Amino acid sequence: MKNIIREIRTNKGLRQEDLGEQIGVSRQTINAIEKGKFDPSLSTAFKLSKSLGLKIEELFQFDE
């Protein structure tokens, strides 16, 4: 699954660690999500969406 989390996070001046703390996950988890190596749980996706101020479908693009 592709995402634009890194772009949005850096535009907001957040470090991976900052975003992880905001939503209750580790910096390594944010890194893995941004690189597409890990698909977040629905709960984590909602937290990312709320924290970054975008809809889930704006953050993530599903590749079939």
C-alpha positions as protocol buffer text, in pm:
chain_id: "A"
residue {
  index: 1
  type: MET
  ca { x: 0 y: 0 z: 0 }
}
residue {
  index: 2
  type: LYS
  ca { x: 141 y: 337 z: -101 }
}
residue {
  index: 3
  type: ASN
  ca { x: 111 y: 642 z: 120 }
}
residue {
  index: 4
  type: ILE
  ca { x: 206 y: 1009 z: 144 }
}
residue {
  index: 5
  type: ILE
  ca { x: 274 y: 1010 z: 517 }
}
residue {
  index: 6
  type: ARG
  ca { x: 640 y: 1111 z: 487 }
}
residue {
  index: 7
  type: GLU
  ca { x: 553 y: 1408 z: 264 }
}
residue {
  index: 8
  type: ILE
  ca { x: 275 y: 1532 z: 493 }
}
residue {
  index: 9
  type: ARG
  ca { x: 480 y: 1470 z: 808 }
}
residue {
  index: 10
  type: THR
  ca { x: 781 y: 1665 z: 681 }
}
residue {
  index: 11
  type: ASN
  ca { x: 560 y: 1949 z: 552 }
}
residue {
  index: 12
  type: LYS
  ca { x: 424 y: 1980 z: 906 }
}
residue {
  index: 13
  type: GLY
  ca { x: 778 y: 1985 z: 1050 }
}
residue {
  index: 14
  type: LEU
  ca { x: 735 y: 1658 z: 1239 }
}
residue {
  index: 15
  type: ARG
  ca { x: 1001 y: 1396 z: 1295 }
}
residue {
  index: 16
  type: GLN
  ca { x: 908 y: 1028 z: 1278 }
}
residue {
  index: 17
  type: GLU
  ca { x: 955 y: 1016 z: 1654 }
}
residue {
  index: 18
  type: ASP
  ca { x: 713 y: 1309 z: 1703 }
}
residue {
  index: 19
  type: LEU
  ca { x: 442 y: 1148 z: 1493 }
}
residue {
  index: 20
  type: GLY
  ca { x: 493 y: 814 z: 1663 }
}
residue {
  index: 21
  type: GLU
  ca { x: 452 y: 973 z: 2006 }
}
residue {
  index: 22
  type: GLN
  ca { x: 135 y: 1151 z: 1893 }
}
residue {
  index: 23
  type: ILE
  ca { x: -33 y: 829 z: 1786 }
}
residue {
  index: 24
  type: GLY
  ca { x: 124 y: 584 z: 2032 }
}
residue {
  index: 25
  type: VAL
  ca { x: 363 y: 386 z: 1811 }
}
residue {
  index: 26
  type: SER
  ca { x: 741 y: 374 z: 1777 }
}
residue {
  index: 27
  type: ARG
  ca { x: 954 y: 574 z: 1535 }
}
residue {
  index: 28
  type: GLN
  ca { x: 1044 y: 242 z: 1370 }
}
residue {
  index: 29
  type: THR
  ca { x: 675 y: 174 z: 1304 }
}
residue {
  index: 30
  type: ILE
  ca { x: 633 y: 513 z: 1136 }
}
residue {
  index: 31
  type: ASN
  ca { x: 943 y: 443 z: 927 }
}
residue {
  index: 32
  type: ALA
  ca { x: 813 y: 101 z: 819 }
}
residue {
  index: 33
  type: ILE
  ca { x: 471 y: 245 z: 727 }
}
residue {
  index: 34
  type: GLU
  ca { x: 627 y: 529 z: 527 }
}
residue {
  index: 35
  type: LYS
  ca { x: 847 y: 285 z: 333 }
}
residue {
  index: 36
  type: GLY
  ca { x: 552 y: 57 z: 259 }
}
residue {
  index: 37
  type: LYS
  ca { x: 706 y: -233 z: 451 }
}
residue {
  index: 38
  type: PHE
  ca { x: 421 y: -244 z: 704 }
}
residue {
  index: 39
  type: ASP
  ca { x: 49 y: -184 z: 662 }
}
residue {
  index: 40
  type: PRO
  ca { x: -92 y: -17 z: 972 }
}
residue {
  index: 41
  type: SER
  ca { x: -389 y: -152 z: 1162 }
}
residue {
  index: 42
  type: LEU
  ca { x: -718 y: 26 z: 1105 }
}
residue {
  index: 43
  type: SER
  ca { x: -684 y: 191 z: 1444 }
}
residue {
  index: 44
  type: THR
  ca { x: -335 y: 322 z: 1362 }
}
residue {
  index: 45
  type: ALA
  ca { x: -453 y: 442 z: 1020 }
}
residue {
  index: 46
  type: PHE
  ca { x: -734 y: 640 z: 1186 }
}
residue {
  index: 47
  type: LYS
  ca { x: -487 y: 790 z: 1436 }
}
residue {
  index: 48
  type: LEU
  ca { x: -252 y: 890 z: 1153 }
}
residue {
  index: 49
  type: SER
  ca { x: -541 y: 1043 z: 964 }
}
residue {
  index: 50
  type: LYS
  ca { x: -655 y: 1248 z: 1262 }
}
residue {
  index: 51
  type: SER
  ca { x: -302 y: 1355 z: 1357 }
}
residue {
  index: 52
  type: LEU
  ca { x: -211 y: 1464 z: 1003 }
}
residue {
  index: 53
  type: GLY
  ca { x: -549 y: 1622 z: 930 }
}
residue {
  index: 54
  type: LEU
  ca { x: -635 y: 1415 z: 622 }
}
residue {
  index: 55
  type: LYS
  ca { x: -882 y: 1141 z: 539 }
}
residue {
  index: 56
  type: ILE
  ca { x: -749 y: 786 z: 539 }
}
residue {
  index: 57
  type: GLU
  ca { x: -810 y: 758 z: 165 }
}
residue {
  index: 58
  type: GLU
  ca { x: -599 y: 1071 z: 113 }
}
residue {
  index: 59
  type: LEU
  ca { x: -305 y: 920 z: 307 }
}
residue {
  index: 60
  type: PHE
  ca { x: -315 y: 569 z: 162 }
}
residue {
  index: 61
  type: GLN
  ca { x: -353 y: 425 z: -187 }
}
residue {
  index: 62
  type: PHE
  ca { x: -426 y: 56 z: -215 }
}
residue {
  index: 63
  type: ASP
  ca { x: -230 y: -133 z: -480 }
}
residue {
  index: 64
  type: GLU
  ca { x: -399 y: -449 z: -606 }
}
